Amino acid sequence: MKKQPIALALMLLLSIPGSALAAVVYVTGSGQSHDPGVALADARADAIAECTAQGGTPVVEVYNHVSRAALWLASSVWKCETP
């Protein structure tokens, strides 16, 4: 008969919405421009759009990189919490 309190406790925990039930995924974005700041801003916007398209909330930028080719190329990686 000890299974009933455990099952009840698990049912209550699963019914509580919150970040404990959220999954964390990493999304990437990229951008290019003649200006390095614009390229990085575009990469960040691209990653945030990818996160929100999955129904998630962007948490923090984990990594970014800007390099020079014919144009400035940028990439950005974000931590994203999804339901």
N, C-alpha and C positions, 0 to 999 in steps of 0.2 A: 504493500500500500504506500510505499514511499515514492512511487513513480508519479503520483498525482501532483504533489507539490512541485516537483522538478518540471513536469510538463506545464503546469500553470505558470511557473516562473519564466520558462522559455517562451511561452505564448505572449506573456506581457512584454518581454524584451523585444520580441519581433514586431510587436504592434507600435512601439515607440519610434516615431520618425526622428532622424537626426544624422549627424555626420558619422556615427559609428557604423551605419549601414551603407555609407557611400563608398564607391570604388574610386581608387586613384589611378588615373591613366596619364600618360605623357603625350602631348601633342606637339607637332613641329609646324613651323611656318617658314616661308622664304620670301625674300624680296630682292629687287635689283633696281638700281638707279645710278645716275651720275653723281649723286650726293650720298655719302655714307650714312648720314643721319636719316635721310628719307628711306634708304634701303632697309635700315634696321627697324624703323617705325612700321614699314610695310610688312616685314617679317613678323613683328610682334602682333600686328593686327590680323595677319593670316592665321597665326597660331590661336589667338583668342577666338576668332571666328570658327575655327575647327572645333574648339572646346565647346562653345555655345551651340554649335550645330548638333552635338551629341547630347544636348540637354544638360551640360555640365557648367561648373563655375570655375573660372581660372583662379588659381591660388597664388602662384608665384612663378616668376621666370627662373628656370634652372640653369640655362646656358644660352649664350648667344655668341655669334662669330660673324665678323665682317672681313671680307677679303677683296682684293682688287684684281679684276680681270679687265676686259674691255669696259665693263661697268663695275660698280661696287656691288658685290653679292653678299647678302646677309642671311643668316638662319637664326632661329629662335626656338628654344624648347621650353614648354610650360608644363607645370604640374596642374592637373585638372581633376576636380572631384565630380564624378558623375553619379546619378542616383541608381 
